Amino acid sequence: MPVYRYRSVAAMPPVPPAPPESLAKRIRAVWKRARLLCPLHPPRGVMRFRSIEAANQAREQATLERMRQTARGT
């Protein structure tokens, strides 16, 4: 597959549109892959913290836990 260089975006040819049935299938596949790679399990309810430092620490802990779950594949 050849590689073409363009001087500007205006010089690039337009991207051919995808058929609607194919586009919906592609979008669903991307969303499914995103959910598998980084599932979101936000805590329920409102959480209150005594300080910004405590809130930042809780967010960091949640991020580390999500990373561990992703690494384990669960």
Secondary structure by P-SEA (a helix, b strand, c coil): cbbbbbcccccccccccccaaaaaaaaaaaaaaaaaaccccccccbbbbccaaaaaaaaaaaaaaaaaaaaacc
